Amino acid sequence: MLNLGCVFPLYCSEAGLGHIFLSLCRNWNSEPMQARILVPNIAEPFRGDSVIEAVPHPLQWLAYRSTSWPRILTEMRLLRSLPRFDALYAFPDISVRTLGRIKTHGKPIILERVNCFGGKRRQLMEREYRRLGAAPPRPFEKWAVDAEREAVAIADFLFCPSPEVETSFLEAGLSPGKLISSSYGWSPERFPQTADPRPPREAVTVLFAGTVCIRKGAHLLLDAWQRAAISGRLVLCGPIEPALQRLFGELLARPDVVHIPYASDMGRFYREADIFAFPSIEEGGPLVTYEAMAHGLAVVASPMGAGAVLRNGIDGLVIPPHSADGWVDALRSLAQSPECRLRFGEAARVRAQDFTWAKVARRRADALTEKLNNARL
């Protein structure tokens, strides 16, 4: 039995990255692995014997006045708890200094990489913002890229949730043997109505979900939508980046473009859509692609947006984000062919059943166990 310490250095809930972390760790509490969660604090429904909270509840009001204290207190608790763990699994933002101290204790370190290597992200996004004549919302600091390079050098293994993430670390010079190919997944408990039939419609609904921003290629989708001249509507679910609003306000104001700033029931929008479009320029493993496929949607995505799940020509179409004509042709062809949407959508629904969090966690446990066993030989 492998006793795995699982560290998430932020307040942990079902929102955002916390959903990924909890979905994996809660499914790891069975043979051959026991996962012990260590966080600053965790939402009430997830407290239990397998959870260590580093910030005492009476001190939360003080600790969370600083952005760094919750992480610092979590790392201090982690170092005190090391003897009970056989290996450490950590989400980003654990300090290089703490990783180095763990290494001196001989504990294997496994890091989760939720995005491409920082140097690759910086290159892609600086290039895109320059192309648009805009400044990034925050600078891509060289020190952050250097810190990530130090962290992955210390780590024994990295979980890479998509081929694009894996490629970015290979390009950064990491050994292939250090990388664990994996995926993300989706939660049937969150979406109990994925099997509802989708009747063919003449006026189609194309859905984009996530922050409506330049990194996720929303501007490229807006341009393709305008050029495709499809009968229907483009629905954008998520908050809008100010730079994109400023640069593409005219396209966002079109009557056939609908913006939903926040969706409490995302399943409703998946069920109402006919096509899911995600031309992301930089991603890790977009959960929305897994969820859209689980709902039987035909998907058009960039290689980044495809994650580890979408197969070109089988479940949908994978098109480079800047292939403007390719995106226009894809949207038009799917809009005009209910039969093609149905074929892709049903293949996507079947494919997604192999990517529930329970199955993803099991494959990850097997892959990690094999890596650790081989390292001991």
C-alpha positions in Angstrom: 0.0 0.0 0.0 1.4 3.4 -1.1 0.7 6.2 1.4 0.6 9.3 -0.7 0.7 12.8 0.7 -1.4 15.1 -1.6 -0.8 18.8 -1.2 -2.9 21.6 -2.5 -1.5 25.0 -1.3 -4.8 27.0 -1.7 -8.2 26.9 0.0 -9.7 23.7 -1.4 -13.3 23.4 -2.7 -15.1 22.0 -5.7 -14.3 25.2 -7.6 -11.6 25.5 -10.2 -8.4 23.5 -9.6 -9.8 22.2 -6.3 -12.3 20.1 -8.3 -9.5 18.4 -10.2 -7.5 17.8 -7.0 -10.4 16.4 -5.0 -11.7 14.3 -7.9 -8.3 12.5 -8.1 -7.5 12.2 -4.4 -10.9 11.0 -3.3 -10.7 8.2 -6.0 -7.2 7.2 -4.8 -8.4 6.0 -1.4 -8.4 2.4 -2.4 -5.9 -0.3 -3.3 -3.1 0.1 -4.1 -3.0 3.6 -2.8 -4.1 5.7 0.2 -4.2 9.4 -0.3 -3.9 11.8 2.6 -5.0 15.4 1.7 -3.0 18.4 3.1 -4.5 21.8 2.5 -4.6 25.2 4.2 -8.4 24.7 4.6 -11.1 22.7 2.9 -14.8 23.3 2.3 -17.0 21.7 5.0 -18.4 18.8 2.9 -14.9 17.4 2.3 -13.5 17.4 5.8 -12.7 14.0 7.2 -10.1 11.6 8.6 -8.1 11.7 5.4 -7.7 15.5 5.4 -5.2 17.7 7.3 -5.9 21.4 7.5 -2.8 23.5 8.1 -4.5 26.7 9.2 -6.3 26.5 12.5 -9.9 27.6 12.2 -9.7 30.4 14.8 -6.7 31.9 12.8 -8.3 31.8 9.4 -9.3 35.5 9.5 -5.6 36.4 10.1 -3.9 33.9 7.7 -6.1 34.8 4.7 -5.3 38.5 5.0 -2.0 37.5 3.3 -1.8 35.7 0.0 1.3 33.8 1.1 0.6 32.7 4.7 -1.8 29.9 3.8 0.8 28.3 1.6 3.6 28.9 4.1 1.6 27.3 6.9 0.7 24.4 4.6 4.3 23.8 3.7 5.4 23.9 7.4 2.7 21.3 8.3 3.8 19.2 5.3 7.4 19.1 6.5 6.2 18.0 10.0 4.0 15.3 8.5 6.6 13.8 6.1 7.3 10.6 8.1 3.8 9.3 7.5 4.1 9.5 3.7 5.8 7.2 1.2 5.7 9.8 -1.6 4.4 13.3 -2.2 2.0 14.5 -4.9 1.7 18.3 -5.2 -0.2 20.8 -7.2 1.6 24.0 -8.4 2.8 26.7 -6.1 4.7 24.6 -3.6 7.9 26.5 -3.1 11.2 25.3 -4.6 12.8 25.6 -1.1 10.3 23.2 0.4 10.6 20.7 -2.5 14.3 20.7 -1.9 13.9 19.9 1.8 11.5 17.0 0.9 14.1 15.7 -1.5 16.7 15.5 1.3 14.4 13.1 3.1 14.4 10.7 0.2 10.7 11.0 -0.5 9.7 10.7 -4.2 8.0 13.9 -5.5 5.3 13.9 -8.1 4.1 17.2 -9.4 0.9 18.0 -11.3 1.3 20.3 -14.3 -2.0 21.9 -14.9 -0.6 24.0 -17.9 2.2 23.8 -20.4 5.7 24.6 -19.2 5.9 28.3 -18.2 8.4 29.2 -20.9 6.0 27.8 -23.5 3.1 29.7 -22.0 5.1 32.9 -22.0 6.2 32.5 -25.6 2.6 31.7 -26.9 0.9 34.4 -25.0 3.4 37.2 -25.6 3.3 36.4 -29.3 -0.5 36.5 -29.3 -0.8 39.8 -27.5 1.8 41.4 -29.7 -0.2 40.2 -32.7 -3.2 42.0 -31.4 -1.3 45.1 -30.3 -2.3 44.6 -26.7 -0.5 44.1 -23.4 -0.9 40.9 -21.4 -3.2 41.3 -18.4 -0.2 40.6 -16.2 3.5 40.2 -17.2 4.9 36.8 -17.8 7.7 37.1 -15.3 11.0 35.4 -16.1 11.5 34.5 -12.4 8.3 32.4 -12.4 9.6 30.5 -15.4 12.9 29.9 -13.7 11.2 28.8 -10.5 9.1 26.2 -12.4 12.3 25.0 -14.1 13.9 24.4 -10.7 10.8 22.7 -9.3 10.5 20.2 -12.2 14.2 19.5 -12.0 13.8 18.5 -8.3 10.7 16.4 -8.9 10.9 12.7 -9.7 7.8 12.6 -11.9 5.4 15.0 -13.5 1.7 14.2 -14.4 1.0 15.7 -17.8 -2.8 15.9 -18.5 -2.5 16.2 -22.3 -0.1 15.6 -25.2 0.5 19.3 -25.6 1.6 19.7 -21.9 3.9 16.7 -22.3 5.4 18.1 -25.5 6.1 21.4 -23.8 8.2 19.7 -21.1 10.0 17.6 -23.5 10.9 20.8 -25.4 12.1 22.2 -22.1 14.6 19.4 -21.9 13.0 17.0 -19.4 13.6 13.3 -19.8 10.7 11.3 -21.2 11.0 8.9 -18.4 10.2 11.6 -15.9 6.8 12.4 -17.5 3.6 10.4 -16.8 1.1 10.7 -19.7 -2.4 11.2 -18.4 -5.6 13.1 -18.8 -8.3 14.9 -16.9 -11.9 13.8 -16.6 -15.5 14.7 -15.9 -17.9 14.0 -13.1 -21.2 12.1 -13.8 -22.5 13.3 -10.4 -22.3 16.9 -11.6 -24.1 16.1 -14.9 -26.8 13.5 -14.4 -28.6 14.4 -17.6 -26.0 13.8 -20.2 -28.0 11.0 -22.0 -30.9 13.3 -22.9 -31.6 13.1 -26.7 -30.7 16.2 -28.8 -33.2 16.8 -31.6 -31.8 18.1 -34.9 -32.2 21.9 -35.3 -31.9 24.2 -38.3 -30.6 27.2 -36.4 -27.7 25.8 -34.4 -26.2 26.9 -31.1 -22.4 26.9 -30.9 -21.1 26.9 -27.3 -17.9 28.2 -25.8 -17.3 27.7 -22.0 -14.6 29.1 -19.8 -13.1 32.6 -19.4 -13.8 34.5 -22.6 -10.2 35.5 -23.1 -7.4 35.7 -25.6 -5.5 32.7 -24.0 -8.5 30.5 -24.8 -8.9 31.8 -28.4 -12.3 33.5 -27.9 -11.3 36.2 -30.3 -10.5 33.6 -33.0 -13.9 32.0 -32.5 -15.7 35.4 -32.8 -13.9 36.1 -36.1 -14.7 32.6 -37.4 -18.4 33.0 -36.4 -18.7 36.3 -38.2 -17.1 34.9 -41.3 -19.1 31.7 -41.3 -22.4 33.5 -41.4 -24.3 30.6 -39.8 -28.0 30.7 -39.0 -28.0 30.4 -35.2 -26.3 31.8 -32.2 -22.9 31.7 -30.5 -23.1 31.4 -26.7 -20.1 32.4 -24.6 -20.3 31.1 -21.0 -17.9 32.8 -18.7 -16.4 36.1 -17.6 -14.9 38.3 -20.3 -11.3 39.5 -20.2 -11.2 43.3 -20.3 -8.6 43.3 -23.2 -10.8 41.1 -25.3 -13.9 43.2 -24.6 -12.0 46.3 -25.6 -10.6 44.9 -28.8 -13.6 42.9 -30.0 -16.5 44.8 -28.5 -18.2 45.1 -31.9 -18.2 41.4 -32.5 -19.4 40.7 -28.9 -22.3 43.1 -29.4 -23.7 41.2 -32.5 -27.3 40.1 -31.9 -26.4 36.4 -32.6 -23.7 36.4 -29.9 -25.0 35.7 -26.4 -22.8 36.3 -23.4 -23.6 34.5 -20.1 -21.2 35.9 -17.4 -21.9 33.1 -14.9 -23.7 29.8 -15.2 -24.8 28.0 -12.0 -26.1 25.1 -14.1 -23.5 24.5 -16.9 -25.3 21.3 -17.8 -28.2 23.2 -19.2 -26.0 25.0 -21.7 -24.4 21.8 -22.8 -27.8 20.3 -23.4 -29.1 23.3 -25.3 -26.0 23.4 -27.6 -25.4 21.6 -30.9 -21.6 22.2 -31.3 -18.9 22.9 -28.8 -16.1 25.2 -30.0 -12.8 25.7 -28.1 -9.9 27.2 -30.1 -7.6 27.6 -27.1 -4.1 28.8 -27.7 -2.7 27.5 -24.4 -4.3 25.0 -22.1 -3.5 22.1 -19.7 -6.4 19.7 -20.0 -9.7 21.6 -20.4 -12.5 20.0 -18.4 -15.1 21.7 -20.6 -14.0 19.5 -23.5 -14.6 16.4 -21.5 -17.9 17.6 -20.3 -19.1 18.7 -23.7 -18.3 15.3 -25.1 -20.1 13.6 -22.3 -23.2 15.5 -23.3 -22.9 14.2 -26.9 -21.8 17.4 -28.5 -19.8 17.5 -31.7 -16.6 19.3 -30.8 -14.3 21.6 -32.8 -11.1 22.4 -30.8 -7.5 23.4 -31.2 -4.9 20.8 -30.3 -4.6 22.5 -26.9 -8.4 22.6 -26.5 -8.6 18.9 -27.4 -6.9 17.8 -24.2 -6.2 14.1 -24.1 -9.7 13.1 -25.2 -10.8 14.5 -28.6 -9.8 12.5 -31.7 -9.8 14.3 -35.1 -12.4 13.0 -37.5 -13.9 10.5 -34.9 -15.4 12.6 -32.1 -15.1 16.0 -33.7 -12.5 18.1 -35.5 -9.1 19.3 -34.3 -8.0 22.4 -36.1 -5.0 24.7 -35.3 -6.3 27.9 -33.6 -5.0 30.3 -36.2 -6.3 28.3 -39.2 -9.0 30.9 -39.9 -10.4 29.2 -43.0 -10.3 25.8 -41.3 -12.5 27.1 -38.4 -14.9 28.7 -40.8 -15.2 25.5 -42.9 -15.6 23.4 -39.7 -18.4 25.5 -38.3 -20.2 25.7 -41.6 -20.0 22.0 -42.3 -21.3 21.0 -38.9 -24.0 23.6 -39.0 -25.2 22.3 -42.3 -25.1 18.6 -41.4 -27.2 17.3 -38.5 -26.1 13.8 -39.5 -22.4 14.7 -39.0 -23.1 16.4 -35.7 -25.0 13.3 -34.5 -22.2 10.9 -35.6 -19.5 12.9 -33.9 -21.7 13.6 -30.9 -22.5 9.9 -30.2 -18.9 8.9 -30.7 -17.9 11.7 -28.2 -20.5 10.5 -25.7 -19.1 6.9 -25.8 -15.5 8.2 -25.7 -16.2 10.3 -22.6 -17.4 7.3 -20.6 -13.8 6.2 -20.4 -12.8 9.5 -18.8 -14.9 9.7 -15.7 -12.8 10.7 -12.7 -12.9 7.2 -11.2 -11.4 5.7 -14.3 -8.8 8.5 -14.8 -7.7 8.1 -11.1 -7.4 4.4 -11.5 -5.2 4.7 -14.6 -3.1 7.4 -12.8 -2.6 5.2 -9.8 -1.5 2.3 -11.9 0.9 4.4 -13.9 2.4 6.1 -10.8 2.8 2.7 -9.0 4.6 1.3 -12.0 7.0 4.3 -12.2 7.8 4.2 -8.5 8.3 0.4 -8.6 10.7 0.7 -11.6 12.6 3.5 -9.8 13.3 1.2 -6.8 14.7 -1.6 -9.0 
